[in-house]
Amino acid sequence: MTYGNNTNVGTATGHASYAGDANHSGSDADATFAITPATTTTVVTCPATVVYSGVAQTPCTANVTGAGGLNQAVTPVTYEANLNAGTATATATYDGDPNHTGSTGSATFAILQAPTATAI
């Protein structure tokens, strides 16, 4: 069996030959098949908590993995509600490439109140 164009997304071909024997004649056959994009997984990683500092918190990273050794950082990571104390959300999207579909991941983290000091 031999193949052609069977590495990337698209139409691939297969070819088989039988030379024959004393009782059978030889024959050939060809077929095509589709290679479709592989799925990906985007994972956003955040610390469980950060402390309020008065500026937008951006502590998260993102990575995408997929077939064929795809394993790379995803940027940018976008944030919602990441300025004040409370729960913030981080999201990252991998748009895909010719051989992989896109994917989106998200994670949350807590912004804790900053400590205060009262002096008399």
Secondary structure, DSSP 8 states (H G I E B T S, - for coil): -EEES-SSSEEEEEEEEE--BTTB--EEEEEEEEE--B-EEEEEE--SEEE--SS-----EEEEEEGGGEEEE---EEEES-SSSEEEEEEEEE--BTTB--EEEEEEEEEE--------
